[in-house]
Amino acid sequence: MPNPTITLRGYIGQHTSKGTTKAGKPFLRFSCATSEWNKETQKSEYTYWNCTLFGESANRAERSIEEGANKVVLNGIIMQRTYKDKNGNEKATHDIFVNDYEMYTVATRQQGNRPQSAREVREVMNKSLTTHESIRY
């Protein structure tokens, strides 16, 4: 059975990591934060996704993030994996292997271009965006 695909629109996390596979192919890992409004609590609930890009796309995305890109729309394949936490407990996580993406810079009031409140997230989502990078392979 093929792995399911997903499309996300969210904010790029502050921490990225890059490296090279055993085959010599570059990769870039970053997190993507998506939010959903909870009517009961009147607050945004955030989900953080682990995303990985490979090849030249990883190099281009890294440059876009360094230049200030803070928002991403991506399509990818969801892969589940298990790992052991620092206490030895087995945990499950979902990783997204990105097939195509678009990165943007969205100005916000908070320093570091990250939204502070759910209202600000909605305002930012509705503003026009500056495209940094769009790639499909």
C-alpha positions in Angstrom: 0.0 0.0 0.0 1.5 3.4 -1.0 2.2 6.0 1.7 -0.4 8.7 2.1 0.3 12.2 0.9 -0.3 15.5 2.6 -0.5 19.2 1.8 0.4 21.6 4.6 0.4 25.4 4.9 2.3 26.7 7.9 5.2 28.4 9.5 8.8 27.2 9.3 10.3 26.4 12.7 13.3 28.2 14.0 15.6 25.2 14.0 16.8 23.5 10.9 19.5 20.8 10.4 21.3 19.8 7.2 23.4 16.9 6.3 24.4 14.4 3.7 23.0 10.9 3.1 25.2 7.8 2.9 24.9 8.1 -0.9 26.2 11.7 -0.7 22.8 13.4 -1.3 22.2 16.6 0.7 19.2 16.9 2.9 17.5 19.6 5.0 15.2 18.9 8.0 12.9 21.6 9.4 9.7 21.8 11.3 6.4 23.2 10.0 3.9 24.5 12.5 0.2 24.4 11.4 -2.6 25.8 13.5 -6.3 25.0 14.0 -8.8 27.2 15.8 -10.5 25.5 18.8 -13.9 27.0 19.3 -14.2 25.7 22.8 -11.0 27.1 24.2 -11.0 30.1 21.8 -7.3 29.4 21.1 -5.2 28.1 18.3 -3.9 24.6 18.7 -0.6 24.0 16.9 0.7 20.8 15.3 4.4 20.5 14.5 5.5 18.4 11.5 9.0 17.1 10.9 9.8 17.8 7.2 12.8 16.6 5.1 13.9 17.8 1.7 16.6 16.0 -0.4 19.0 17.0 -3.2 19.3 20.4 -4.7 15.9 21.3 -3.3 17.4 21.1 0.2 20.1 23.6 -0.8 17.6 26.0 -2.3 15.3 25.8 0.7 18.2 26.4 3.1 19.1 29.6 1.2 15.4 30.7 1.3 15.2 30.2 5.0 18.5 32.1 5.5 17.1 34.9 3.5 14.1 35.2 5.8 11.4 32.8 4.5 9.1 31.9 7.4 6.1 30.4 5.7 5.8 27.2 3.6 3.2 25.4 1.5 4.3 21.9 0.9 3.2 18.5 -0.5 4.8 15.3 0.6 4.6 11.7 1.7 3.9 10.8 5.3 6.1 8.2 6.8 5.7 6.8 10.3 8.7 5.9 12.4 9.4 4.9 16.0 12.2 6.0 18.2 13.2 5.8 21.9 13.1 8.9 24.0 15.7 9.9 26.5 14.0 7.7 29.1 14.0 4.6 26.9 10.2 4.8 26.1 9.2 3.9 22.5 7.5 6.8 20.7 6.0 7.2 17.3 6.3 10.2 15.0 5.3 11.1 11.5 7.8 12.6 9.1 7.0 14.3 5.8 9.3 13.7 2.9 8.6 16.8 0.8 8.0 16.5 -2.9 7.3 20.1 -3.8 7.1 23.3 -1.9 6.8 27.1 -1.9 8.4 29.3 0.7 7.4 32.8 1.5 8.4 35.7 3.8 5.5 37.1 5.8 6.1 40.2 7.9 4.5 40.1 11.4 4.6 42.5 14.3 6.7 40.1 16.5 10.4 40.1 16.2 11.7 37.2 14.3 8.7 37.1 11.9 6.7 34.6 14.1 3.1 35.4 14.9 2.2 35.9 18.6 -1.5 35.3 18.7 -4.2 33.4 16.8 -5.6 36.7 15.5 -2.2 37.6 14.1 -1.8 34.2 12.4 -5.2 34.8 10.7 -4.2 38.3 9.6 -0.8 37.1 8.3 -2.5 34.2 6.4 -4.7 36.7 4.6 -1.9 39.2 3.6 -0.2 39.0 0.3 3.0 37.0 0.4 6.5 37.5 -1.1 7.6 34.3 -2.8 11.1 33.1 -2.1 11.3 29.7 -3.7 8.9 27.4 -5.5 10.2 24.1 -6.6 8.7 20.8 -8.0 10.7 17.8 -8.9 
